[in-house]
Amino acid sequence: MDRGIKNTHPRYKRLQPGDWVEWLIVALLFVVSAVGVFVLTGSLLSALFVGVLVWVVAIGVVAML
């Protein structure tokens, strides 16, 4: 029974040190979100928490591209 050609490429890729554009996008999203939350709330801890959440989501989105 033929199941077709298997996909040899992984669905998600890990960011490598040479992927500087992807790292730049993730870092800018982190900085903008953290600074924005800090300006709005004045709380450093919540700004870092939101920044880390944005960082994780951005890593996931860039890995799917």
Secondary structure as a PSIPRED ss2 file (coil, helix, strand):
# PSIPRED VFORMAT (PSIPRED V4.0)

   1 M C   1.000  0.000  0.000
   2 D C   1.000  0.000  0.000
   3 R C   1.000  0.000  0.000
   4 G C   1.000  0.000  0.000
   5 I C   1.000  0.000  0.000
   6 K C   1.000  0.000  0.000
   7 N C   1.000  0.000  0.000
   8 T C   1.000  0.000  0.000
   9 H C   1.000  0.000  0.000
  10 P C   1.000  0.000  0.000
  11 R C   1.000  0.000  0.000
  12 Y C   1.000  0.000  0.000
  13 K C   1.000  0.000  0.000
  14 R C   1.000  0.000  0.000
  15 L C   1.000  0.000  0.000
  16 Q C   1.000  0.000  0.000
  17 P C   1.000  0.000  0.000
  18 G C   1.000  0.000  0.000
  19 D C   1.000  0.000  0.000
  20 W H   0.000  1.000  0.000
  21 V H   0.000  1.000  0.000
  22 E H   0.000  1.000  0.000
  23 W H   0.000  1.000  0.000
  24 L H   0.000  1.000  0.000
  25 I H   0.000  1.000  0.000
  26 V H   0.000  1.000  0.000
  27 A H   0.000  1.000  0.000
  28 L H   0.000  1.000  0.000
  29 L H   0.000  1.000  0.000
  30 F H   0.000  1.000  0.000
  31 V H   0.000  1.000  0.000
  32 V H   0.000  1.000  0.000
  33 S H   0.000  1.000  0.000
  34 A H   0.000  1.000  0.000
  35 V H   0.000  1.000  0.000
  36 G H   0.000  1.000  0.000
  37 V H   0.000  1.000  0.000
  38 F H   0.000  1.000  0.000
  39 V H   0.000  1.000  0.000
  40 L H   0.000  1.000  0.000
  41 T H   0.000  1.000  0.000
  42 G C   1.000  0.000  0.000
  43 S C   1.000  0.000  0.000
  44 L H   0.000  1.000  0.000
  45 L H   0.000  1.000  0.000
  46 S H   0.000  1.000  0.000
  47 A H   0.000  1.000  0.000
  48 L H   0.000  1.000  0.000
  49 F H   0.000  1.000  0.000
  50 V H   0.000  1.000  0.000
  51 G H   0.000  1.000  0.000
  52 V H   0.000  1.000  0.000
  53 L H   0.000  1.000  0.000
  54 V H   0.000  1.000  0.000
  55 W H   0.000  1.000  0.000
  56 V H   0.000  1.000  0.000
  57 V H   0.000  1.000  0.000
  58 A H   0.000  1.000  0.000
  59 I H   0.000  1.000  0.000
  60 G H   0.000  1.000  0.000
  61 V H   0.000  1.000  0.000
  62 V H   0.000  1.000  0.000
  63 A H   0.000  1.000  0.000
  64 M H   0.000  1.000  0.000
  65 L C   1.000  0.000  0.000
